[in-house]
Amino acid sequence: MRAVVVRRFGGPEVLEFTEIPVPVPGSGQIRVKVAAAGVNPVDAATRSGFLTEAGIIPPREVIGIGWDVAGTVDAVGDGVTGFATGDAVIGLRDRPSTALGTHAEFVVLDADAVAAAPRTASLVEAATLPLNGLTAVQALDLLDLPADATVLVTGAAGAVGGYAVTLAKARGFRVVAVAGPADEALVRGFGAEVFVPRGDFLADRVRAVIPGGVDAALDTALLGLEALDAVANRGRFVVFAAGAAPIPLRGIRVEHVWIRADGAALADLAALVDEGTLALRVADTAPLDEVAKAHERLAASGLRGRLVLTNE
């Protein structure tokens, strides 16, 4: 089978296809025939060598690319219950150092990293959910705040930010969203109560609406100190990339969300999709053969939703 890997670091041109045997699921594992897989910033960070430089991926001769997957169960290992061949599923590969990612024809995942795909969405749409949805959920879990707390979400029009707004509202938080001026209607549609356009003196403008500052911030846009300054003393602040944590001024607890696979949480997210609470957004699709072009589009930024690679 074919899979996308990198053997050296650099731009999209270093992405290459390799032929490898179809992987065999072990005990407690599932083999998924990949129908669709999202293209995420972490894929670009892997390809460029940033994650290796940051000490997150050890040096390897071959590194697989791709975290999200949506497809059908192709084989199950011993001891797996609840899944059968042909089931539509979503899942997450959370070990970035492996030689095989989800940008491939087949991938093997632990059964507890997989969930049934949303019934009301296509597999292309469902492929946008695992990494970004779980990142938002696990970031919110770090806050440990009462339901009426105010939560600032930067990058609220982005893939993670959009989910974070919706899921924060579903938990009873009052959401203050930061995005470009043209995205106000979009993020209010996600559930934001307050909208603050991105730009200079962000903290002053947030505090003009929320005197004393917000209780917490999810900084998906990596604004750092600019967003931290909008948080009240002894508040909460969550960062989403290695090396992006600001100094924890004024007793603010700064946390880093380190994503992990969680099939049960994925099942909960799929249920929110099916009940109409959580909207899936596909920016565009491309065949797996055009993975390098997809990385070029990702680098250009400005996407609303996720690029998705398909196995045609």
C-alpha positions as CSV (number, residue, x, y, z in Angstrom):
1,M,0.0,0.0,0.0
2,R,1.0,3.7,-0.4
3,A,1.7,6.0,2.5
4,V,3.0,9.6,2.8
5,V,6.2,10.0,4.7
6,V,9.2,12.3,5.2
7,R,12.8,11.2,5.1
8,R,14.2,14.8,5.4
9,F,12.8,18.0,6.6
10,G,11.7,21.0,4.6
11,G,8.8,22.4,2.5
12,P,6.0,20.5,0.9
13,E,8.4,19.1,-1.7
14,V,9.9,16.7,0.9
15,L,6.7,14.8,1.2
16,E,7.0,11.5,-0.6
17,F,5.0,8.3,-1.2
18,T,6.4,4.9,-0.1
19,E,5.2,1.4,-0.7
20,I,4.8,-0.7,2.5
21,P,3.0,-3.8,3.4
22,V,-0.6,-3.4,4.6
23,P,-0.3,-3.3,8.5
24,V,-1.7,-6.1,10.6
25,P,-3.8,-5.2,13.7
26,G,-2.5,-6.7,16.9
27,S,-4.5,-7.5,20.0
28,G,-6.9,-4.7,20.9
29,Q,-6.3,-2.9,17.6
30,I,-8.3,-2.1,14.4
31,R,-7.2,-1.7,10.8
32,V,-9.0,1.2,9.1
33,K,-9.3,1.5,5.3
34,V,-8.8,5.2,5.0
35,A,-11.4,7.1,3.1
36,A,-10.4,10.6,4.2
37,A,-7.8,12.3,6.4
38,G,-7.5,15.9,7.5
39,V,-4.5,18.1,6.8
40,N,-3.5,20.0,10.0
41,P,-0.8,22.4,11.1
42,V,0.8,19.6,13.1
43,D,1.5,17.8,9.8
44,A,3.4,20.8,8.5
45,A,5.3,21.1,11.8
46,T,6.3,17.4,11.4
47,R,7.3,17.9,7.8
48,S,9.4,21.0,8.5
49,G,11.3,19.4,11.4
50,F,9.9,21.8,14.0
51,L,8.5,19.0,16.2
52,T,11.9,17.2,16.1
53,E,13.7,20.4,16.9
54,A,11.3,20.9,19.8
55,G,12.0,17.4,21.2
56,I,8.5,16.1,20.5
57,I,9.6,13.6,17.7
58,P,12.9,11.8,18.1
59,P,15.2,11.7,15.0
60,R,14.0,8.9,12.7
61,E,14.9,7.9,9.2
62,V,11.2,7.7,8.2
63,I,8.3,9.6,9.8
64,G,4.6,9.1,8.9
65,I,2.3,12.0,8.2
66,G,-1.4,12.4,9.2
67,W,-3.3,12.3,12.5
68,D,-7.1,12.4,11.6
69,V,-8.8,9.5,9.9
70,A,-12.3,8.5,8.7
71,G,-12.9,5.3,7.0
72,T,-14.2,1.8,7.4
73,V,-13.1,-1.1,9.6
74,D,-11.1,-3.5,7.5
75,A,-9.9,-5.9,10.1
76,V,-10.0,-6.3,13.9
77,G,-7.4,-7.8,16.3
78,D,-8.0,-10.2,19.1
79,G,-10.1,-9.0,22.0
80,V,-11.8,-6.1,20.1
81,T,-15.5,-5.7,20.7
82,G,-17.9,-3.1,19.5
83,F,-16.5,-2.9,16.0
84,A,-17.0,-5.1,13.0
85,T,-15.6,-5.1,9.5
86,G,-17.4,-2.5,7.4
87,D,-18.2,-0.1,10.2
88,A,-17.8,3.5,9.5
89,V,-15.4,5.0,12.0
90,I,-13.2,8.0,13.0
91,G,-10.0,7.9,14.9
92,L,-6.8,9.6,15.9
93,R,-3.2,8.6,15.7
94,D,-1.6,10.4,18.6
95,R,2.0,9.1,18.3
96,P,3.7,11.5,15.9
97,S,7.0,9.5,15.8
98,T,5.6,6.4,14.1
99,A,6.6,5.6,10.6
100,L,3.0,5.3,9.4
101,G,0.4,8.1,9.7
102,T,-3.1,8.4,8.5
103,H,-2.1,9.8,5.1
104,A,-2.1,6.3,3.7
105,E,-4.4,3.7,2.3
106,F,-4.7,1.8,5.6
107,V,-3.8,2.5,9.2
108,V,-3.9,0.5,12.4
109,L,-5.1,2.2,15.6
110,D,-5.8,1.0,19.1
111,A,-9.5,0.3,19.5
112,D,-9.9,2.8,22.2
113,A,-8.7,5.6,19.8
114,V,-11.6,4.9,17.5
115,A,-15.3,5.7,17.5
116,A,-18.3,5.2,15.2
117,A,-18.4,8.0,12.7
118,P,-21.3,10.5,12.9
119,R,-24.3,9.1,11.1
120,T,-25.4,12.4,9.7
121,A,-22.0,13.3,8.1
122,S,-20.0,12.1,5.2
123,L,-16.6,10.5,5.9
124,V,-14.9,13.5,4.3
125,E,-16.7,15.8,6.8
126,A,-16.1,13.4,9.7
127,A,-12.3,13.4,9.0
128,T,-12.2,17.0,10.3
129,L,-13.4,16.0,13.8
130,P,-10.9,13.9,15.7
131,L,-7.8,16.0,16.1
132,N,-9.4,19.4,16.3
133,G,-12.5,18.3,18.2
134,L,-10.5,16.4,20.8
135,T,-8.0,19.3,21.2
136,A,-10.9,21.7,22.0
137,V,-12.5,19.2,24.5
138,Q,-9.2,18.5,26.3
139,A,-8.4,22.2,26.4
140,L,-11.8,22.9,28.0
141,D,-11.2,20.1,30.5
142,L,-8.1,21.9,31.8
143,L,-10.1,25.0,32.8
144,D,-11.9,23.5,35.8
145,L,-14.3,26.5,36.0
146,P,-18.0,26.9,36.9
147,A,-20.5,26.9,34.1
148,D,-21.0,30.7,34.2
149,A,-17.4,31.5,33.7
150,T,-16.2,33.8,30.8
151,V,-13.9,32.2,28.3
152,L,-11.9,34.0,25.6
153,V,-11.3,32.0,22.4
154,T,-8.7,33.5,20.0
155,G,-8.7,32.3,16.5
156,A,-12.4,31.6,16.9
157,A,-13.0,31.2,13.1
158,G,-10.4,28.5,12.8
159,A,-10.9,24.8,13.0
160,V,-10.0,24.3,16.6
161,G,-11.3,27.7,17.6
162,G,-14.7,27.1,16.1
163,Y,-15.1,23.8,17.9
164,A,-13.9,25.5,21.1
165,V,-16.6,28.2,20.9
166,T,-19.4,25.7,20.4
167,L,-18.2,23.3,23.0
168,A,-17.6,26.1,25.6
169,K,-21.1,27.3,25.1
170,A,-22.4,23.8,25.5
171,R,-20.7,23.7,28.9
172,G,-22.5,26.9,30.0
173,F,-19.6,29.2,29.6
174,R,-20.0,32.8,28.3
175,V,-17.8,32.9,25.2
176,V,-15.8,35.9,24.1
177,A,-14.5,35.3,20.6
178,V,-11.6,36.9,18.8
179,A,-11.4,36.7,15.0
180,G,-11.2,38.8,11.9
181,P,-13.9,41.4,11.5
182,A,-15.4,39.6,8.5
183,D,-15.9,36.5,10.6
184,E,-18.2,38.0,13.3
185,A,-21.4,36.4,12.0
186,L,-19.6,33.0,11.6
187,V,-18.3,32.9,15.2
188,R,-21.5,34.2,16.7
189,G,-23.2,31.4,14.8
190,F,-20.9,29.0,16.7
191,G,-22.2,30.4,20.0
192,A,-20.1,33.4,20.9
193,E,-21.9,35.9,23.0
194,V,-19.3,38.6,22.7
195,F,-17.2,39.3,19.6
196,V,-13.9,41.3,19.7
197,P,-12.1,41.9,16.3
198,R,-8.5,40.9,16.3
199,G,-6.1,43.8,16.3
200,D,-3.9,46.0,18.4
201,F,-4.6,46.5,22.2
202,L,-6.7,43.3,22.3
203,A,-6.7,43.1,26.1
204,D,-7.9,46.7,26.5
205,R,-10.8,46.0,24.1
206,V,-11.7,42.7,25.9
207,R,-11.6,44.4,29.3
208,A,-13.8,47.2,28.0
209,V,-16.6,44.6,27.6
210,I,-15.5,42.3,30.5
211,P,-14.3,44.6,33.3
212,G,-11.5,42.9,35.3
213,G,-10.8,40.4,32.5
214,V,-12.1,37.0,31.4
215,D,-11.8,34.0,33.7
216,A,-9.9,32.0,31.1
217,A,-8.5,32.0,27.6
218,L,-8.1,29.4,25.0
219,D,-5.3,30.8,22.8
220,T,-5.7,28.9,19.6
221,A,-4.3,31.8,17.6
222,L,-1.1,31.7,19.6
223,L,-1.3,35.4,20.6
224,G,0.6,34.8,23.8
225,L,1.0,37.7,26.2
226,E,-1.5,39.8,24.2
227,A,-4.2,37.3,25.1
228,L,-2.9,36.6,28.6
229,D,-3.3,40.3,29.4
230,A,-7.1,39.9,28.9
231,V,-7.3,37.2,31.6
232,A,-8.2,38.1,35.2
233,N,-5.7,37.6,38.1
234,R,-5.4,33.9,39.0
235,G,-7.3,33.0,35.9
236,R,-6.6,30.1,33.4
237,F,-4.8,30.2,30.1
238,V,-4.4,27.3,27.6
239,V,-1.8,27.2,24.9
240,F,-1.9,25.0,21.8
241,A,1.7,24.7,20.5
242,A,5.1,23.8,21.8
243,G,7.0,26.8,22.9
244,A,4.0,29.1,22.9
245,A,3.4,29.4,26.6
246,P,3.7,33.0,27.9
247,I,5.1,33.8,31.4
248,P,2.3,33.1,33.9
249,L,1.9,36.6,35.2
250,R,-0.5,37.6,37.9
251,G,-1.0,34.1,39.3
252,I,-2.6,33.0,36.0
253,R,-2.3,29.2,35.6
254,V,-0.9,28.5,32.1
255,E,-1.6,25.0,30.8
256,H,-0.6,23.3,27.6
257,V,-3.0,20.9,25.9
258,W,-1.1,17.8,24.9
259,I,-3.6,15.9,22.7
260,R,-4.3,12.3,23.3
261,A,-6.5,9.8,21.5
262,D,-9.8,9.2,23.3
263,G,-12.4,7.0,21.6
264,A,-15.1,7.7,24.2
265,A,-14.7,11.5,23.9
266,L,-14.8,11.0,20.1
267,A,-18.1,9.2,20.4
268,D,-19.5,12.1,22.4
269,L,-18.4,14.5,19.7
270,A,-20.0,12.4,17.0
271,A,-23.2,12.5,19.0
272,L,-23.1,16.3,19.1
273,V,-22.7,16.3,15.4
274,D,-25.7,14.0,14.9
275,E,-27.9,16.2,17.2
276,G,-27.0,19.3,15.2
277,T,-25.0,21.0,18.0
278,L,-21.5,20.7,16.4
279,A,-20.9,21.8,12.7
280,L,-18.2,20.1,10.7
281,R,-16.4,22.3,8.2
282,V,-14.5,21.2,5.2
283,A,-12.5,23.9,3.5
284,D,-11.7,21.8,0.4
285,T,-10.8,18.3,-0.6
286,A,-7.9,16.8,-2.7
287,P,-6.8,13.3,-3.6
288,L,-4.0,11.8,-1.6
289,D,-1.7,12.2,-4.6
290,E,-1.9,16.0,-4.1
291,V,-0.7,16.1,-0.5
292,A,2.1,18.5,-1.4
293,K,-0.4,21.0,-2.9
294,A,-2.6,20.6,0.2
295,H,0.4,21.6,2.4
296,E,1.0,24.6,0.2
297,R,-2.6,25.7,0.6
298,L,-2.4,25.2,4.4
299,A,0.7,27.4,4.5
300,A,-1.2,30.2,2.7
301,S,-3.6,30.4,5.7
302,G,-7.0,32.0,5.6
303,L,-8.8,28.6,5.4
304,R,-12.2,28.2,7.1
305,G,-12.4,24.6,8.1
306,R,-10.0,21.8,7.3
307,L,-8.5,20.6,4.0
308,V,-9.2,16.8,3.6
309,L,-7.3,14.3,1.6
310,T,-9.3,11.5,0.0
311,N,-8.5,8.0,-1.2
312,E,-10.3,7.8,-4.5
